[in-house]
Amino acid sequence: MVLFPKKGKKIPRQIPKPTGPYNVGCTDIMTGYSADGVFLRLFYPASPTKNPRSPEWLPHESYLTGYGMFFKMWPPLFCKSYPKFVGDIHTPAAWDAAPLRIPGHRFPVIIFSHGLGGCRTTYTTFCLEFASHGFIVAALEHRDYSACMSFYFECQETPTSESGVQDASKQLEKKWMLFKKVKSGKGEYAIRNQQVHRRAKECIDALDLLSALHDGKQIENVIDTSHLSLSSLQNLLDLEKVSIAGHSFGGATVVTTMAKDKRFKVGLGLDTWMLPLREETSIFQKVNQPMLFINMEKFQTKENLRVMKKMESSEIHRLIITLKGTVHLNQTDVPFLCDKTMRKLFGAHSKLDRFTAMNLTTRLSNVFLSKHLETPSNAKHADFIQQFRGVLKEGITCV
């Protein structure tokens, strides 16, 4: 399910274009006929495409209901207001474009885990940037009810004709999964901890899926809006250079996933929310991979940083950097969707320029991955970071 600009309409606004040398393609992949399957948006370096279709940023109008709940706005009002205050935003990527093939080269992989109230498109700016620099990025849509909205297809029994022969076509019923609020306080930790372990399993399942596609195995994509031949991904991925990134709840998912599966070589935690692991800090000892934490100044609390500090290590490269003058949503697409007034309403307005905040996030991440995955790094990344050294604070000193 993907929205596209209607023919004849003026081309809508778009989120920031990526800066890398590669064209970017994207598609959705959904496996299985239950909520236990994998659902993700794949971003990848793409071959040049004539008359490419660019999908709208919003996957479907139904997702607005969940976004309204997350932003604590009455969903019907939010749905009605969205076209006026946000409108059509499209993604600067070519839908279903053929993946780029470079003789003798395979692309490193990033699995991305969204935060509370997000979905597979909420972090498109981040994902596009890495795809344009030669990564294959799989942005998950979690089915633990932490996404603003998700769905899956349930395969119904096919009816039998009068001749006694079953109808060969599958009867599919779409099942929606709306964001569920969880009250803070007693009982919250148990629910969030259960969710973070489910999320980690979904990340591992996503890597299993990509590995199977790389090996040329036949996988059915059950979503009807994606027509890219999945066989085009065969022998395309560098599975020795796999990393995992996530924002907020997704950051805790990064930690949990790396503790469970050592195929993930590096972790990126974007403004990580540590509550889901607050009472399970023993899991930190199982994480022996390098990890970069990029924190936004206004979100982090002493309690959250106290738990995060336990991830520090003198033996393993762990880097914790805070961007001054930033807010939690700076690492999402939200600041690029609307004007200053609406950004303030959504809590997405920051003292630091929104483009600078995103660019620092992607460049710090790129440099860190380059160091540990031995992937090429653009010298301009380091120059940009140095230019804004004054807004970066390294380490945790307030706890």
N, C-alpha and C positions, 0 to 999 in steps of 0.2 A: 504494500500500500504506500504509494508515493504521490505527492501532488506536483504538478508541473504548471508553469505559467500557461494561461489559456492563449490559443492562437489569436493573433490580431491585437493582443493587449500590449501595452507599453512594457518593455522589459523592467521587471521590478528591481528594487534595491537589493543589494547583496551584502553578505558579511565580507570582511577583508579578504582580498585575494592573497594566496600564499606567495612567498618570495623566492622559492627554490627554482632550480632550472628545469624541473620536470612538469609536464602537464599532469593533471590529476583526474583520475576516474573514480567512480564510486558505484556501489550496488548494495543491495540488501541480500542477506542469506539467512534463511530460516530452515532448520532441520526438524524432522519429527512432527508428530500430530498430538503433541501435548505440551504442557508448560515446562517439561523437563528437557525439551530440545534447546538448541542454540539459536539465538537471534542476534544478529549484529549488522552493522553497516561497515562495509569494507572500503577503505580509501587506499589508492595505489597509484604508482607512476603509470601513466597511460600513453598509448600511442596517439599521435595526432588524429583528430576526429573531425570529419566534415559535418557541419550543422549539428553540433552536440546539443543534447537536451540537458538543461540544468535543473535539478529538482528543487522544489521549494524547501526552505529550511524546516518548516513545520511538516511532520510526516502525514498528519491527518487532523481534521478539525476536532476529533474526539480528544486529542492530547491536550487541548486547551482546558478541558474540565479539570484534569489533574494539575496542570500548571496553576489554575486559579486556586485550587485547594492548597497547593504548596505555598503560594504567595499570600495566603490567608485573605483571599478575595472571594466574594460570592461567585461561584462558577458561572451561572448564567450571565451575570454582569461582565465578568472577565471575557467570556466568549463573545459577547456582543461588542465589547470595547476594543478587542484585539485588532480587528480590521482597520479601525480608525487610528489607533495610537501606535500600532506596529505595521500592520499591512503585509503585503507580499514581500517576503525576503527570500532570495534564492541563493543557492550554493554554487560558488564558482568552480564547479567540477563537472565532468562529462559523465552522464548516467550511462552505465553499461558499456563504457568505452573498453576497447581491447587493452589488456595490460601490456605495458612496454616490455620488450625482450631485448636484452643486451647480451650478445654472445659472451659466454664465460662468466656472466655476472648473475648473482642472486641477491634479492633485496632483504635486508634485516626486517624483523617483525616487532611491532608494538601491539600488545593487547591493552585496550583502554576500558576502565571501569568508571561509570558515571556516579555522581553523588545523589543524595536524596532529592527527589523531585525532578531528576533529569531523565534523559532517554538517549537513544543512540545518536541523536543529532545535536544535543545541547553543547557539545564541545567540538563542533565542526571546525572552527578556526584553528584550534590546536592540532587536530588530526590532519587537516589539509596541509598545514605548514610542514609537518613531518613527511607526508606523502610526497610533497613537492621536492623534498630533499632526499628522496630515495628510500623511504621506508614503506612497508605495507602495514597499515594500521587497521586493526579490527576493533571498532567501537561497539561494545556490548550494550544490549538492552536487557537489564536484569529482570527476572520474573519472580522476585521476592517481595513484590508490592512496594518497593522503594522507588520505582520509576513513576513519573507523573502518569503514565499510561503505558500499557503494552497489550499484546494480544497473541493468540496462537490459534491454530486451526485444529479442530477435532474432527476426526474422520468418522462419519456416521455409516452404519450398515447400509449397503446399497440394496434397493428394493428388488424383488424378484418379479420377473414378467410373467404373464399368463402361461408362457411356454415352459416356465420353470427355470429359465436362464437368468442369472444375476446380471444386473446392469454393470458393465465394466468400468464406467466412469465413477470417480470417487465423489461422494457427497460430503462436502466440507462445511462445517459450521464455525464461524469466527467467534472466539471467546475473548472478551475484553477483560483486562486486569487493571483496575483503577488504583491509583496511589492510596495507600492506607496510612492514616495518621497514627502515630504512637505517642501517647502521653508521656511527658518527661516525669522523672521521679522513679519511685519504686516500681520495679517490673520492666523498666525500659531497657536496662542492660541485657537482661536475658533474651529479649526479643531481638535486639540489635546484634548480639553475639551469634544467635542462631542465623540471622540473616547474613552476617559477614562470612560465615562458613559456607552457606549456600552460594553466595556470590563468588567465593574462591573456587568452588567446584565448577561454576559456570565459566570462569576464566580458564580453568584447566581444560574443560570440555571444548572451549573455543580453540585453544592451541591444538588439541587432538584433532579437531575438524580441519584446521589449516594444514596440519601434518599429513592428514589423509589426502587432502586435495593436492598437496605437493607431490605425494607419492602416486598420484594418478588414479586414486580410487573413485568409484562412481558414487556420488552423493546427490540425493534428490533435494533440490531447493524448492520448498513447498510454497513460497511466497509468489504470487502471480504477477507482480509488477517488475520483477527482475528477470531479465532474459539473457544475461551474460552466461556463456558456456563456462561452467566451473572447471572444465578440463583445461581452460586457458591458464589456470594457475599451476599446472603441473611443472615441477622442476624450476619454480620461480622464486621460492622462499629460501632464505638463509636461516635454517633452523638451529644453527650454532650461535646465532646472534639475535636472541629473543629477549625483549624487555617487557615490562608491564608498568603502566601508568594509571593513575586514578586521582580524582578530585574528591575531597571531603570524605564521605563514606567510602568512596572509591580508593582513597589513600589507605584506609584500614584494610580494604580488600587486597591492595597490593602487598601489604605486610603478610597477611594471612596466606595468600597464594604462594609467595616466595618461601614461606615456611614449609609448605606442603609439596612443592614441585621445583626441583633444582634446574629444570630446563629454562626457567626464567633467570637470566643472568644478571639483570640490573633492574632496580625499581625507582620509579619517580612518584613521590607523594606530593600532590598539589593541595596545599592548605588542608592537610590531613586531619580528619576528625577521629580522635583516638578512643572515644567512649566505647565503641563496640569491642575493644580489646582491653578495657580498663582493668578488669579482674582476671585477665588471661595473659599477663605480661610474660609468663614463662614461654610463650610462643616466640618471643623475641630472640631467645637463645637458639632457635632453630633457623633463624635467618642469617645466613653467612654470606649473602650477596651484598654488593655495594648498593647504597640507596641515597638519593637526593631528596630532601624535603624543601619545597619552596612554599613558605608561609605568607599569607596576607595579614597585614598588621592588625586590622580591626576584628578579625575573627578569633584569633588565638587567645585562650584564657590560661591562667596559671595552672589550673588543673589539667587542661589538655596538654600543655607543654611539659608538665611534670611526667606524664605518661610517655610522651614523645622522647623526652630526655633519656629514657631507658634504652632507646635505640642507638644512642651514641656508642662509639667503639674506638678503641685505640689501635685495633688490629685490622678492622675492615673499614674501607672508605665510606664514611657516613658524613654527609654535608647537610647542614640545616641553615637555610638562608631566609630571611624575612625581607619582604619588599615594603618599605615605609610608604605610608599614605595610600594603602590599598584596602579593598574590601573583598569579602569572600567570593563574590560573583565575578571578580576581575578575570578569573581563569576560565570562565564560561563565555558563551556567545552573547549573553544577555546585554552587556553594555553596548553592543553594536547593533541592537535591534530597534532602539528607540531614542528619543531626544532626552535632553538633560532633565527635564521635569519628570518624565516617566522613569528615568534611571533612578532618580531620588525616591520615587514612590516604591520601586522594586528593591531598593537597597543596593543598587548597582552603580551608584555614582561614587567616584573616588577622588581624592586630592591629586594623586598621581594620574597623569594622562592615561586613559583606558588603552590606547594603542601601545604606549610604552610598557604598561604592566603586562600585556599579553606578549609583547616582543621580548621582554626580559625573561618571562616564563619559558618561552620556546627556545630562546638562545642559551639560557643556563642549562636547560634540559639537553639540548643538542650537544653542547660541549661535554657534559657529563657522560652521555651515552658514547660519544666519540672516544673518550678516554678509556672506557671499560669494554666497549665492543670492538674497538679498533676500526671504527668507521670513519670515513673522511669528514673533516669539519671545516667549515668556511671560516677563514681568518677574520672575516667581518663580524662574526658572532662575538669573538673575544673583544674586538674593538668597540662594539656596541655596549657590551657589559661594562667595559672600562669607562665609557662615557658617562654611565649612570651609577658608577661605584658609590656615590654619595647616598643613594637611596637603598643600598643593600646592607643588611646587618647579618653578620655570620654568627652562628651558634645560639645557644639558649643561656641567658644570663639572669632571667627574672625569677627563677624558681630555685 
